[in-house]
Amino acid sequence: MGKRSGSKSKDKNKVILPPLLPPDVDDDDVHISDEDLDFYGGKKNFAARFHQFDQKVIDRYVGRTAGDEAEVERLYEEREKRKASRRPQEEDGDLEVDPVDALPVKTLQGELVYNRAKKARYEENTGSLKSKAQENGADAKQSMKKDELKGKSKSKKGDDKVKNTQSQIEAPKGKLHSDVLEEVKEELSAEELFEKKKAQLAELGMAMLEDPEANIRSLNDMLSISNDKDQKVVKLGLMSLLAVFKDIIPSYRIRQLTEKELAVEVSKEVKKTRYYEYTLIRCYKAYLQKLISLEKQSHFYPVAVRCMCALLDTAPHFNFRESLLASVVKNLNSSDDVVRKMCCETIKSIFINEGKHRGEATIEAVRLIADHVKLNDCQLHPDSIEVFLSLRFDEDIREDETEEQKMKPKKNKRWQNQEAPKQLPVSDKKKTRQELISKAREEVDADLRAVSFTLGPKERKSIQRETLSALFETYFRILKHTMSISNSRSKANIVSPGASHPLLAPCLEGLGKFSHLIDLDFMGELIACLKKLSGYSDRQDEIPHDNTLSVSERMQCCIVAFKVWRSNLEALNVDLQDFFVQLYNLILEYRPDRDRGEVLAEALKTLLWEGKQQDMLRAAAFIKRLATFALSFGSAEAIAALVTLKHLLQKNSKCRNMLENDSGGGSLSCLVAKYNPEAKDPYLSGALASVLWELSLLEKHYDISVSSMASNILSMASLNPTQNPVPILNVNPLEAYRDLSIERELSKPPSKALSLNIKKKRRGKEFVALSPDVLQKADCSVDKDELEEKLQSHFAVLRGISENERLRAELNHTLSSINMYKEYKKQKKKNLKLKIVKKKLARV
Amino acid sequence: MAKKLGKKARKFARKNLQSAAKRNRKIRNQINYRRPRRGGSAAREDGDEDVPQRVDDATMATNDATDALINGLEFSEDDAEIDAGLSDSDGYLSEDPGCPYYSDSEDGDTVKDCIMQDGLDRQNDDINIDIKKQKKKLKKLLDKDPEFANFLEKWQTELKNYRSKEDSDEDGMDSMDDDDVSNDGNSPNTKMLTSKTISEWCLLVSKEPKSPALRNLLNAFRDACQYGVHSDSPSMQRFQSTRVFYQIITFVLTESDNIFRALLEISDDANKGQIMNLRNSKKWQTVDPLLKSYLRNSLELLSQLTDNKILAFVLTRLRASAVLFSAYPSTSSRLLKILFRLWASGNQSLSLSAFLMIREVASLLPDSLGLCLTKAYNTYLAGTKLVNDRNTKHIDFLMNCLVELYSLDVQKSCERVVTSMVQLNSILRQASKTREKEDLRKIDNWQYINCVNLWVRFICCNYKDYNLNPLFSQVLQVIRGVAHLFPGSRYLPLRLKLAQMLNELSACSQMFFPIPSLLFDCLEIREVSQKEETQKTKVNFSSMLKVPKNLLKSRYFQEECVLSAIQVLSAHFAQWSYHVSFPEIATIPLMLLKRLHEQTTIEVLHRPIKRLIDQVNENKEFIERKREVVSFSPNDKASVDSFLQEEKNSGNASFKRFYSSIAENHQAKGKMVKPIPKTQHYRQLLISKGVTPLCGCREKNYQVLM
């Protein structure tokens, strides 16, 4: 029984041993040996042949569950039945050379092994009739194969053990005795079984790829293998099935045959195809069911999701797409980063490659996500909404829609009014001919479409329209949800920003991106909503903290509002003034590293930089605030502010007065005579009365680009209002921000080796860093008496030590001398005895 | 639990056991010896890998793995100098027999009295009694059996043979040991030294440096220095009185410099070149052995002594003859090693005198400058691995010393600075690329931050005199990058430190740095945990980079936050308090301060915040008033620069006074020691003494500030 120590674990033992095994298993001598682990590691090479096998999955494989015997039995029975039915077929198949044999397997030792697996399988099948325990196979040829495997592991296992095994395996060659069989079964350790199944899977897979039509039934085998108790085998099975399906799934959707069709007698060819399709779809369904059920088990979860993603990616047109989509969409919210990323990629690729499925999958996916958002009350991972950003719409889809709606009634009328009389003169003959032609054309069109797999513009448009409405439904739902939350929150309850609205940021981003597609009817409401979200309130005294949205999110609201407004050709009659006020105050709330600087830069760009003509008072207020802002924030934020500031000055030449210090606060009188930096309303800040002194300090900024920008702006003062200074940095605020951000700077390759050109200039002896009062302490020399005392004590200690050493040595010496006396006595006695003996001897 | 206890116990030991300081020094010394020799920079990484580890083990300082993370920062050292010349003879000088030896009987009696009665002496007495007893016993035995005497004699000779064999075996291994007296060719004098003899010699030598008594005196000095090294050496016997010992050592140390200079006929400000020229002269030949003996034995003395005061004394004396070391490269490298050990030790006056000696050697012997720079840097890095409340001052001192040393020859040291900067930068880049914990930890530790701080100070000191712009921008990038990589209030201490560095840079370069952007987190209100902590954990930012999580909501942490922010912010304001745009600089911080003042629940903070607000407001109004009457515009650079220049130079602004009071307050609390407050102090000191300050960048520094 000691041989069994090689098996991986007792659970595994239970799995591999057929139910018939006598229950005399001694669990005590079961342990995981290092050799086994090595062996598994070493098999990587061997497995590399099956490119589709996921190495990671295998590696991740840890534990195994104990199998229930009933399941095993059922499996065996099934297999037996199936194999028995296939027997006659296989018998003649045995004669011809199996295509698989053409490809040899390279073993770990580097020798080529030609695959006799087909034969082996046949043999196995025959064996299965004899015994239920055929699973482990006792046939000669198979055992030969096993011998090879054994040989491979020989170096790792104890030699004696292997010899023992070999002799026991060779023994059953002659007589098929049940006792021997059992022993052999025990010999088959788990890894051998695993290897065998792997080989079997590979074989089946290769056969499938070779000739799918002929070998379609192997799918069943593969499916049953992936029902194995061994998790590793299951994973391998799933992956190989995936590879096979990816390859053999046709580019059309398989249709369920109607009763009528089934009733009709068909040719052999058609029958064969039908059978093929039927089997394929049945297996595919079973496979999907398996995936979906396995998805719930944590150790199969990544594999199952990966398989589904791959299937969806390659065959979004095929049957059962709906269930696949549902699973994948559900996993967009997965807590596992890898899985989520995978799902996102899949959905994105569906959105991008609409040609594969004619956009049907897109609309389904968008709808599913919308439902998902609704069900989860907007508490999802941001990634699940972010995928929308890869949606693509035709530019004209909204216009057409509106046009069509407008046109339709007209058309109809015209049709009724004009077409009717026109039709009259047409003769019947002509009519039929026309009909015929149009019919033929339609047919051709349909055929063409079916072949080329594209949609008509109308269909396409309607699908896109539906997608769009589902998309915006989701977006609006998120906005509404955010609103309701932020309204219900009490003032005291300040939550960390961003935590409660995971979906808001991608939602706003999406709204910004698709702003040109938003229906005009929603605009007013949307803008009002955004205004509220951006934290604007009519009461000016409110502290800005009661809004639960983060600064970045509020800025994003402003950006979206402007984008929406601008992309609708600014035809919208909404007052965006409030957003300016909001931004004016938000600028001060911005905190580097907490808020996203890019959002700030984008807000500056969208609201101020891209705007056409600005109100003078407002522009002045922003100019002043941006200049002040640049003094307190890092260089990247400062440059973004300065770029905007410069642009504002260029656009509003009257504001250039702020660059000059006219006594009396500028020539332009305004409502407020004195500048109030803390004003909440840009119109009431009185910025026009201020002077941009900040720029004179910004000229001393450590960052060269900031300081040069500041001096560039200052140079505008001397130019006349129509002139503009030589542009030094022709970028928008966002680009300017990105150029100077520290991340960008750090990601740049390090500057070439620093070369310092320093003139030789020897400094005198004066000190530069140490202050004299410190140096003074050094010179206060030690007091003479103290020194004497200290030196004396030093001496005394040294003397004491040496004296001690000396005395100890002496003491030791004396002591050992005394000890020697004993030895001396002993020796003396010995000598005495010796003498006596000698004397005696002499006497004799 | 056991681990925690152990840590605590070790901490206790470190703090309270006096022997710890000594041991640390010893260990440090050992490390210098143990440092694996490296072929080149390629092997450096793994070489350094284990060195800090060993330090950790040895000092048992910490289990924290972070400390060992930055190993790549150190410079590689050429250790070739270590064993060179160590096996030279120890310089016993053949004496002139003409010199008188006086025996004074009265000395012998006083010996016992002079020696202090310490534990060792009592033990010695006990042993003495024991010996007597045992000897008696032995004698009895011998009397009883006369034959035993023969046997014993035989055994003793055997033993001797065996021992000498063993000794010679050991000699083979201990060839490094240069104090092997028994192997010395000319047997040293064993005549007793008496007080009278020494006085006579001293007199002779002071009268005539060339007198043969010098040899005798130096020999006596040699024996004194090696006293106690070999307990069985005959030279031990020469000293019977502590007085003699003291006489010899003080006289030789105080006078030898003058004597040698007189002998060699060199002036006080001789440099290395002159010494080298002298080496071939005949004069040198006669003095050479004397000088060698003196220098070598002084070193011996340095390595023997343990008392800080005597060490400082010896160092000050030895400093006078630093130039003489140039003739003996091996000796000077040995000297440096001792010096660096002493420099890194915790005692202030000792490490100062050690440093002054290092600086002397480095400036007088250009060859050793490179070694000095490398060694000093590495010592600094090793010493700054741990920062706690007690050693912040010392680290600051070490940093200043290092800056001193590196400023001696900026051209030469810049290569090293650049190398170090490139290392720092690449660590930062790596961390910002991967954002992995391990990489981040390489930055978030004291070695890295202290290193950055060091170069910041170096740049500050030399910015005006040299063109250090590339270095400047590198340092800036590192500071910005570090601030960016560590957001959040946990890293506030780290960011405050960075802000201080920026303040320093700003003061020296007159550039504008937006300091407030680093301080916003300090000025925003956070939730204070409602439950009052029972134990008052003092939060001291000067000795931490990262705030422990449990303190984040504590009141003390927030207090410290705001107070430190006020300090840094007022330094920033103080620098620009006369600039025309001061009101605008203050706008945003002022708004935050006001909000903080309104909302904070911590009573202690109300007053300092209010004070800062008032001061800033006052200064703001002052500037606004002044600039209303001027007629120039912001683009008139010259006028902007000259704005309020007079007031600035008079150094009498209220805000300045406010700032210095804050800084002093802070210093009085024993918190951050910053260079800026120090200059304040410095200036006051100078003014009180009526001394015009030295020209240099320090001065500019405070001119800006005053």
Interface residues (C-beta under 8 A of the other chain):
Chain A: L588 R591 P592 D593 R594 A627 T628 F629 A630 L631 S632 F633 G634 S635 E637 A638 L659 E660 N661 S663 P677 E678 V691 L692 W693 E694 L695 S696 L697 L698 E699 K700 H701 Y702 S711 L714 S715 A717 S718 I742 E743 E745 L746 S747 P750 S751 A753 L754 S755 L756 N757 I758 K759 K760 K761 R762 R763 K765 E766 F767 V768 A769 L770 S771 P772 D773 V774 L775 K777 A778 D779 S781 V782 E786 L787 E788 K790 L791 Q792 S793 H794 F795 A796 V797 L798 R799 G800 I801 S802 E803 N804 E805 R806 L807 R808 E810 L811 T814 L815 S817 I818 M820 Y821 Y824 Q827 K828
Chain B: C114 I115 M116 D118 L120 D121 Q123 N124 I127 N128 D130 I131 Q134 K135 K137 L138 L141 D145 E147 F148 F151 L152 W155 Y227 G228 S231 D232 M236 F239 T242 R243 F245 Y246 I249 T250 Q304 L305 T306 D307 K309 I310 A312 F313 T316 Q348 S349 L352 S353 L356 S363 F397 M399 N400 C401 V403 E404 S407 L408 D409 V410 Q411 C414 V418 M421 V422 N425 S426 L428 R429 S432 K433 R457 C461 N462 D465 Y466 N467 L468 P470 L471 Q474 L476 Q477 R480 G481 A483 H484 P487 G488 L505 S506 S509 Q510 M511 F512 F513 P514 P516 S517 F520 D521 E524 W576 H579 V580 S581 P583 E584 I585 T587 I588 P589 M591 R627 E628 V630 S631 F632 S633 P634 N635 K637 V640 K678 T679 H681 Y682 L685 L686 L694 C695 G696 C697 R698
